Amino acid sequence: MEEKRLIVWNASALETFANELEKIAKYSYTKAEQVEKSILTKLRQAIQMPERHHKDKYKTNNPGAYRAFETEGYRVSYRFSEKQVRVLRIRHVRQKPLNY
């Protein structure tokens, strides 16, 4: 039986995710649910096929394990290995991109 990757969140990414959803929910609970569902769906897809998203262009010296996707106005960066997909950061696409 093949082992399944786990989604692991960096503390800062999880905090940002929760704060953004809370902020959106103040204006539209439905939109907050939509953003949450969209991000989590794409992360679940990354468990099965982590290379499906483009290499993260903001990662310096990216060997290919650092990937990113955009959905619902948010950019999610992650790193994958044999055992996990680690969510590194979530940023709104209007924020100035940061290299790391």
N, C-alpha and C positions, 0 to 999 in steps of 0.2 A: 504494500500500500504506500502510495506517495504521500510524503508529508506536505501539509498545506502551510503556506506562508501566513504569518500573522501581521496585522497592522499594528504598528507601535508608534505612538505619538511623542515627539519632543514636547516637554512641558510648555515651552513658549508657543508652539504651534497650536496645542490644545487650548491654551488660554486665549489666544487670538481668535480661534474658531468660535469658542463660546461667547466671547465679547462681541464679535461681529454678528452672530445670530441674535443675540440679545438686542443689539442696536437695531437690526432690521425688524425684529418682532415689535418694537415700539410703534412702528408705522404700519406693518403688515405681517401678521402672524403667518398667513398663507405663503408670503414670499420667503419668510425665514425658513419655513418647512421645505420649500422648493429648493433653496440654496443648500440646505443641509442634505437633502436627499440626493441632489446632483453631485455634490462633492463625495459623499460616502459611496455612491454608486460607482464613480470613477475609481475610487480607491479599491473597492472590491474587485473591479476589473483588473487593476494593477496586480492584485494577488495572483491571478491566473496567468497573466501575461505582462510582466512589468516593463518590457521593452516597447509596449504599444504606444507610449507617449514619447515625445521628442526629448533628446538630451537637453538638460537644463543649460541654456546658453549663458546664464549668469554664474555658473559654477566654474571657478578657475581650475584649470588642469583636470577637467572632467574625464575620467577614464571610461565613462559610459554608464555607470551605475546610478548616476544622479539624473533624474528625469523630472519633468514638470508638465502640467496641463493647466488650461484655463477653462473655467466654466462659471456661468452666472456672474461674471465680473470679478472673479477671484482667481489668483494664480497659486497653485499648490505645487510645492517642490517636495520630492521624496527621493530616498536612496533605497535601492533594493539589494537583497542578498538571497542566498538559498533559503533562509528561514524567515525573513521578514521584509516588509515594506515599511520603512521608517519615514513618517511625515516630518519634514524638517521645518517648513514654514508655510504660512498662508498669508497672502497679501492681496489687497485690492489692486486691480490692474491700473488704477489711476495713481497709485503711489509710485514714487520714484523707485525704479528697480535697484536692488542692492546686490553687488557681487559678493560672493563668499567663497 
